[in-house]
């Protein structure tokens, strides 16, 4: 257990940040899951920019790595192109 006043404060701050990051990460994962489950091309195209924006925000905040964000966006865009062509 932390003994110094500043260390105790740091533990509190880290817990608060962890909860916030978990919330944003889980919300984005749910949005990605819902987007992948969607089969309607028009709705997929409408929701895709919002999900990509969420992914970019996670990468900007450092919750996920920038390469992971790029891979996620690439896979979603690839699926959008395949469903639009079909």
Secondary structure, DSSP 8 states (H G I E B T S, - for coil): ---SHHHHHHHHHHHHHHHHHHHHHHHHHHHHHHHHH---HHHHHHHHHHHHHHHHHHHHHTSS-HHHHHHHHHHHHHHHHHHHH-
